[in-house]
Amino acid sequence: MTTRETTALLPLDDIGLDLSLGDRAMVTAYGAIQWPWLLRSLHGGRKADKAALLEYLDLSPDALPNLGSWKADTHFLWHITRAIEEMRPAQVVELGCGASTFIIARALQKFGGGSLVSYDQHGEFASITQQWVRENGLPAEIRHAPLGPSPAGWPGHWYQLSDVPADIDLLIVDGPPWAIHPYVRGAAASLFPRIRPGGRVLLDDAARPGERVVARRWRREHHTMRFTLDSKGAKGTLVGHKLPA
């Protein structure tokens, strides 16, 4: 599996991950109700929008792999690009590497620098993606973060993160996959205290039922953040802004 091959229908297998009976039941239940969103996610965006994004970032027309399914769609990649152009972040942290990593790194390179640290649970895929961005002269540090116990209060499994930057300007959440638990990405809130005032979080797949539950809880529990759902694109994006101190 490489970042430039045709995207498979399902995400990479999390070999050895022991899901509880409760987690399996939740995945089965949400799979039954969110299949329209899963079918819609197979569409990675209009070819014209993808071509426009690549041109905007001064990239070749074939710079990105096929999008859709578990990969970020074009609309989410536009969100990332515009946020970086507007914010000029010093530090970006990404959860779930791939095509989005390539776009983040290029946008940082084009719009004034900044550092990217990306985490992924698949060690081999992280290495392949690291090689891919380096071959294109793009700045990014991709780290293997196996899945393990989630932070208190969140179900499923979560990245076992190491050396997370103390201050984050832009947090991009594109993993782990919902097949671990429909609310699995909610644990990204454990990094909210590290987001600087004026910083942002972008959550992919935000139109899905599980992510809508996560968004409601984030709004209820994190009063220093303001969240807006953009339901456009194949999968939707939740944009969170951290209020000034």
Contacts in CASP RR format, 6 or more apart in sequence:
PFRMAT RR
TARGET T0000
AUTHOR 0000-0000-0000
METHOD contacts of the structure
MODEL  1
MTTRETTALLPLDDIGLDLSLGDRAMVTAYGAIQWPWLLRSLHGGRKADK
AALLEYLDLSPDALPNLGSWKADTHFLWHITRAIEEMRPAQVVELGCGAS
TFIIARALQKFGGGSLVSYDQHGEFASITQQWVRENGLPAEIRHAPLGPS
PAGWPGHWYQLSDVPADIDLLIVDGPPWAIHPYVRGAAASLFPRIRPGGR
VLLDDAARPGERVVARRWRREHHTMRFTLDSKGAKGTLVGHKLPA
1 8 0 8 1.000
1 12 0 8 1.000
1 124 0 8 1.000
1 125 0 8 1.000
1 128 0 8 1.000
2 128 0 8 1.000
2 132 0 8 1.000
3 65 0 8 1.000
3 98 0 8 1.000
3 99 0 8 1.000
3 102 0 8 1.000
3 125 0 8 1.000
3 128 0 8 1.000
3 129 0 8 1.000
3 132 0 8 1.000
4 65 0 8 1.000
4 132 0 8 1.000
5 65 0 8 1.000
6 65 0 8 1.000
6 66 0 8 1.000
7 65 0 8 1.000
7 66 0 8 1.000
7 67 0 8 1.000
7 68 0 8 1.000
7 69 0 8 1.000
7 70 0 8 1.000
7 71 0 8 1.000
8 69 0 8 1.000
8 70 0 8 1.000
9 42 0 8 1.000
9 69 0 8 1.000
10 69 0 8 1.000
10 70 0 8 1.000
10 179 0 8 1.000
11 69 0 8 1.000
11 70 0 8 1.000
11 177 0 8 1.000
11 179 0 8 1.000
12 70 0 8 1.000
12 122 0 8 1.000
12 125 0 8 1.000
14 121 0 8 1.000
14 147 0 8 1.000
14 157 0 8 1.000
14 176 0 8 1.000
14 177 0 8 1.000
14 180 0 8 1.000
17 147 0 8 1.000
17 157 0 8 1.000
17 180 0 8 1.000
19 27 0 8 1.000
19 156 0 8 1.000
19 180 0 8 1.000
19 181 0 8 1.000
20 156 0 8 1.000
23 155 0 8 1.000
23 156 0 8 1.000
23 180 0 8 1.000
23 181 0 8 1.000
26 155 0 8 1.000
26 181 0 8 1.000
26 182 0 8 1.000
26 183 0 8 1.000
27 178 0 8 1.000
27 179 0 8 1.000
27 180 0 8 1.000
27 181 0 8 1.000
27 182 0 8 1.000
30 178 0 8 1.000
30 182 0 8 1.000
30 209 0 8 1.000
30 210 0 8 1.000
31 38 0 8 1.000
33 209 0 8 1.000
34 178 0 8 1.000
34 182 0 8 1.000
34 208 0 8 1.000
34 209 0 8 1.000
34 210 0 8 1.000
37 205 0 8 1.000
37 207 0 8 1.000
37 208 0 8 1.000
37 209 0 8 1.000
37 235 0 8 1.000
38 208 0 8 1.000
40 234 0 8 1.000
40 235 0 8 1.000
41 68 0 8 1.000
41 69 0 8 1.000
41 70 0 8 1.000
41 73 0 8 1.000
41 205 0 8 1.000
41 234 0 8 1.000
41 235 0 8 1.000
42 68 0 8 1.000
42 69 0 8 1.000
42 234 0 8 1.000
43 68 0 8 1.000
43 73 0 8 1.000
43 234 0 8 1.000
44 50 0 8 1.000
44 66 0 8 1.000
44 67 0 8 1.000
44 68 0 8 1.000
44 69 0 8 1.000
44 71 0 8 1.000
44 73 0 8 1.000
44 74 0 8 1.000
44 234 0 8 1.000
45 67 0 8 1.000
45 68 0 8 1.000
45 73 0 8 1.000
45 74 0 8 1.000
45 75 0 8 1.000
45 233 0 8 1.000
45 234 0 8 1.000
46 74 0 8 1.000
49 74 0 8 1.000
49 75 0 8 1.000
49 78 0 8 1.000
50 64 0 8 1.000
50 67 0 8 1.000
50 74 0 8 1.000
51 61 0 8 1.000
53 74 0 8 1.000
53 77 0 8 1.000
53 78 0 8 1.000
53 81 0 8 1.000
53 103 0 8 1.000
54 60 0 8 1.000
54 61 0 8 1.000
54 63 0 8 1.000
54 64 0 8 1.000
56 81 0 8 1.000
57 81 0 8 1.000
57 103 0 8 1.000
57 106 0 8 1.000
57 107 0 8 1.000
57 110 0 8 1.000
58 110 0 8 1.000
59 106 0 8 1.000
63 102 0 8 1.000
63 136 0 8 1.000
64 99 0 8 1.000
64 102 0 8 1.000
64 103 0 8 1.000
65 71 0 8 1.000
65 99 0 8 1.000
67 73 0 8 1.000
67 74 0 8 1.000
67 77 0 8 1.000
67 99 0 8 1.000
68 234 0 8 1.000
70 177 0 8 1.000
71 98 0 8 1.000
71 99 0 8 1.000
71 100 0 8 1.000
72 80 0 8 1.000
72 98 0 8 1.000
72 99 0 8 1.000
72 100 0 8 1.000
72 103 0 8 1.000
72 174 0 8 1.000
72 204 0 8 1.000
73 233 0 8 1.000
73 234 0 8 1.000
73 235 0 8 1.000
74 233 0 8 1.000
75 230 0 8 1.000
75 232 0 8 1.000
75 233 0 8 1.000
75 234 0 8 1.000
75 235 0 8 1.000
75 236 0 8 1.000
75 237 0 8 1.000
76 100 0 8 1.000
76 174 0 8 1.000
76 202 0 8 1.000
76 204 0 8 1.000
76 233 0 8 1.000
76 235 0 8 1.000
76 236 0 8 1.000
76 237 0 8 1.000
77 99 0 8 1.000
77 100 0 8 1.000
77 103 0 8 1.000
79 202 0 8 1.000
79 230 0 8 1.000
79 237 0 8 1.000
79 239 0 8 1.000
80 100 0 8 1.000
80 103 0 8 1.000
80 104 0 8 1.000
80 107 0 8 1.000
80 172 0 8 1.000
80 202 0 8 1.000
81 103 0 8 1.000
81 107 0 8 1.000
83 89 0 8 1.000
83 170 0 8 1.000
83 200 0 8 1.000
83 202 0 8 1.000
84 92 0 8 1.000
84 104 0 8 1.000
84 107 0 8 1.000
84 108 0 8 1.000
84 111 0 8 1.000
84 170 0 8 1.000
85 107 0 8 1.000
85 111 0 8 1.000
87 169 0 8 1.000
87 170 0 8 1.000
87 199 0 8 1.000
87 200 0 8 1.000
88 111 0 8 1.000
88 112 0 8 1.000
88 113 0 8 1.000
88 114 0 8 1.000
89 108 0 8 1.000
89 114 0 8 1.000
89 169 0 8 1.000
89 170 0 8 1.000
89 199 0 8 1.000
90 114 0 8 1.000
90 115 0 8 1.000
90 167 0 8 1.000
90 169 0 8 1.000
91 114 0 8 1.000
91 115 0 8 1.000
91 117 0 8 1.000
91 165 0 8 1.000
91 167 0 8 1.000
91 168 0 8 1.000
91 169 0 8 1.000
91 170 0 8 1.000
92 104 0 8 1.000
92 108 0 8 1.000
92 114 0 8 1.000
92 115 0 8 1.000
92 116 0 8 1.000
92 117 0 8 1.000
92 168 0 8 1.000
92 169 0 8 1.000
92 170 0 8 1.000
92 171 0 8 1.000
92 172 0 8 1.000
93 116 0 8 1.000
93 117 0 8 1.000
93 118 0 8 1.000
93 119 0 8 1.000
93 164 0 8 1.000
93 165 0 8 1.000
93 168 0 8 1.000
93 170 0 8 1.000
93 171 0 8 1.000
93 172 0 8 1.000
93 191 0 8 1.000
93 194 0 8 1.000
94 100 0 8 1.000
94 101 0 8 1.000
94 104 0 8 1.000
94 116 0 8 1.000
94 117 0 8 1.000
94 118 0 8 1.000
94 119 0 8 1.000
94 171 0 8 1.000
94 172 0 8 1.000
94 174 0 8 1.000
95 118 0 8 1.000
95 119 0 8 1.000
95 159 0 8 1.000
95 171 0 8 1.000
95 172 0 8 1.000
95 173 0 8 1.000
95 174 0 8 1.000
95 175 0 8 1.000
95 176 0 8 1.000
95 185 0 8 1.000
95 188 0 8 1.000
96 118 0 8 1.000
96 119 0 8 1.000
96 120 0 8 1.000
96 121 0 8 1.000
96 174 0 8 1.000
96 175 0 8 1.000
96 176 0 8 1.000
97 118 0 8 1.000
97 119 0 8 1.000
97 120 0 8 1.000
97 125 0 8 1.000
97 126 0 8 1.000
97 129 0 8 1.000
97 142 0 8 1.000
98 118 0 8 1.000
98 120 0 8 1.000
98 125 0 8 1.000
98 129 0 8 1.000
100 172 0 8 1.000
100 174 0 8 1.000
100 204 0 8 1.000
101 116 0 8 1.000
101 118 0 8 1.000
101 129 0 8 1.000
101 133 0 8 1.000
101 140 0 8 1.000
101 142 0 8 1.000
102 129 0 8 1.000
102 132 0 8 1.000
102 133 0 8 1.000
102 136 0 8 1.000
102 138 0 8 1.000
104 116 0 8 1.000
104 118 0 8 1.000
104 140 0 8 1.000
104 172 0 8 1.000
105 116 0 8 1.000
105 133 0 8 1.000
105 138 0 8 1.000
105 139 0 8 1.000
105 140 0 8 1.000
106 136 0 8 1.000
106 138 0 8 1.000
108 114 0 8 1.000
108 115 0 8 1.000
108 116 0 8 1.000
108 139 0 8 1.000
109 138 0 8 1.000
109 139 0 8 1.000
113 139 0 8 1.000
114 139 0 8 1.000
115 139 0 8 1.000
115 141 0 8 1.000
115 165 0 8 1.000
116 139 0 8 1.000
116 140 0 8 1.000
116 141 0 8 1.000
117 140 0 8 1.000
117 141 0 8 1.000
117 142 0 8 1.000
117 143 0 8 1.000
117 163 0 8 1.000
117 164 0 8 1.000
117 165 0 8 1.000
118 126 0 8 1.000
118 129 0 8 1.000
118 140 0 8 1.000
118 141 0 8 1.000
118 142 0 8 1.000
118 143 0 8 1.000
119 126 0 8 1.000
119 142 0 8 1.000
119 143 0 8 1.000
119 144 0 8 1.000
119 145 0 8 1.000
119 159 0 8 1.000
119 161 0 8 1.000
120 126 0 8 1.000
120 129 0 8 1.000
120 142 0 8 1.000
120 143 0 8 1.000
120 144 0 8 1.000
120 145 0 8 1.000
121 144 0 8 1.000
121 145 0 8 1.000
121 146 0 8 1.000
121 147 0 8 1.000
121 159 0 8 1.000
121 176 0 8 1.000
122 144 0 8 1.000
123 144 0 8 1.000
126 142 0 8 1.000
126 143 0 8 1.000
126 144 0 8 1.000
127 142 0 8 1.000
127 144 0 8 1.000
129 142 0 8 1.000
130 140 0 8 1.000
130 141 0 8 1.000
130 142 0 8 1.000
133 139 0 8 1.000
133 140 0 8 1.000
133 142 0 8 1.000
134 140 0 8 1.000
143 162 0 8 1.000
143 163 0 8 1.000
145 159 0 8 1.000
145 160 0 8 1.000
145 161 0 8 1.000
145 162 0 8 1.000
146 159 0 8 1.000
146 160 0 8 1.000
147 157 0 8 1.000
147 158 0 8 1.000
147 159 0 8 1.000
147 160 0 8 1.000
147 176 0 8 1.000
147 180 0 8 1.000
148 157 0 8 1.000
148 158 0 8 1.000
148 159 0 8 1.000
148 160 0 8 1.000
149 157 0 8 1.000
149 158 0 8 1.000
150 156 0 8 1.000
150 157 0 8 1.000
150 158 0 8 1.000
150 184 0 8 1.000
150 187 0 8 1.000
151 158 0 8 1.000
151 187 0 8 1.000
151 189 0 8 1.000
151 190 0 8 1.000
154 183 0 8 1.000
154 184 0 8 1.000
154 186 0 8 1.000
154 187 0 8 1.000
154 189 0 8 1.000
154 190 0 8 1.000
155 181 0 8 1.000
155 183 0 8 1.000
155 184 0 8 1.000
156 180 0 8 1.000
156 181 0 8 1.000
156 183 0 8 1.000
156 184 0 8 1.000
157 176 0 8 1.000
157 180 0 8 1.000
157 181 0 8 1.000
157 184 0 8 1.000
158 176 0 8 1.000
158 184 0 8 1.000
158 187 0 8 1.000
158 190 0 8 1.000
159 176 0 8 1.000
164 191 0 8 1.000
164 194 0 8 1.000
165 194 0 8 1.000
166 194 0 8 1.000
167 194 0 8 1.000
167 196 0 8 1.000
168 191 0 8 1.000
168 194 0 8 1.000
168 195 0 8 1.000
168 196 0 8 1.000
168 199 0 8 1.000
169 195 0 8 1.000
169 196 0 8 1.000
169 199 0 8 1.000
169 200 0 8 1.000
170 199 0 8 1.000
170 200 0 8 1.000
170 201 0 8 1.000
170 202 0 8 1.000
171 188 0 8 1.000
171 191 0 8 1.000
171 192 0 8 1.000
171 194 0 8 1.000
171 195 0 8 1.000
171 200 0 8 1.000
171 201 0 8 1.000
171 202 0 8 1.000
172 201 0 8 1.000
172 202 0 8 1.000
172 204 0 8 1.000
173 185 0 8 1.000
173 188 0 8 1.000
173 201 0 8 1.000
173 202 0 8 1.000
173 203 0 8 1.000
173 204 0 8 1.000
174 204 0 8 1.000
174 205 0 8 1.000
175 184 0 8 1.000
175 185 0 8 1.000
175 204 0 8 1.000
176 184 0 8 1.000
176 185 0 8 1.000
177 184 0 8 1.000
178 184 0 8 1.000
178 185 0 8 1.000
178 205 0 8 1.000
178 208 0 8 1.000
178 210 0 8 1.000
178 211 0 8 1.000
182 208 0 8 1.000
182 209 0 8 1.000
182 210 0 8 1.000
182 213 0 8 1.000
183 210 0 8 1.000
183 213 0 8 1.000
183 214 0 8 1.000
185 203 0 8 1.000
185 205 0 8 1.000
185 211 0 8 1.000
185 214 0 8 1.000
186 214 0 8 1.000
186 217 0 8 1.000
186 218 0 8 1.000
188 201 0 8 1.000
188 203 0 8 1.000
189 218 0 8 1.000
189 221 0 8 1.000
189 222 0 8 1.000
192 201 0 8 1.000
192 222 0 8 1.000
192 224 0 8 1.000
192 225 0 8 1.000
192 242 0 8 1.000
195 201 0 8 1.000
195 242 0 8 1.000
196 242 0 8 1.000
197 242 0 8 1.000
197 243 0 8 1.000
197 244 0 8 1.000
197 245 0 8 1.000
198 241 0 8 1.000
198 242 0 8 1.000
198 243 0 8 1.000
198 244 0 8 1.000
199 241 0 8 1.000
199 242 0 8 1.000
200 239 0 8 1.000
200 240 0 8 1.000
200 241 0 8 1.000
200 242 0 8 1.000
201 225 0 8 1.000
201 238 0 8 1.000
201 239 0 8 1.000
201 240 0 8 1.000
201 242 0 8 1.000
202 237 0 8 1.000
202 238 0 8 1.000
202 239 0 8 1.000
202 240 0 8 1.000
203 211 0 8 1.000
203 214 0 8 1.000
203 215 0 8 1.000
203 237 0 8 1.000
203 238 0 8 1.000
203 240 0 8 1.000
204 235 0 8 1.000
204 236 0 8 1.000
204 237 0 8 1.000
205 211 0 8 1.000
205 235 0 8 1.000
205 236 0 8 1.000
206 212 0 8 1.000
206 215 0 8 1.000
206 229 0 8 1.000
206 230 0 8 1.000
206 231 0 8 1.000
206 235 0 8 1.000
206 236 0 8 1.000
206 237 0 8 1.000
206 238 0 8 1.000
207 229 0 8 1.000
207 231 0 8 1.000
207 235 0 8 1.000
207 236 0 8 1.000
208 235 0 8 1.000
211 238 0 8 1.000
212 229 0 8 1.000
215 227 0 8 1.000
215 229 0 8 1.000
215 238 0 8 1.000
218 225 0 8 1.000
218 227 0 8 1.000
219 225 0 8 1.000
219 227 0 8 1.000
224 242 0 8 1.000
224 243 0 8 1.000
225 240 0 8 1.000
225 241 0 8 1.000
225 242 0 8 1.000
225 243 0 8 1.000
226 240 0 8 1.000
226 241 0 8 1.000
226 243 0 8 1.000
227 238 0 8 1.000
227 239 0 8 1.000
227 240 0 8 1.000
227 241 0 8 1.000
228 238 0 8 1.000
228 239 0 8 1.000
228 240 0 8 1.000
228 241 0 8 1.000
229 236 0 8 1.000
229 237 0 8 1.000
229 238 0 8 1.000
229 239 0 8 1.000
230 236 0 8 1.000
230 237 0 8 1.000
230 238 0 8 1.000
230 239 0 8 1.000
END
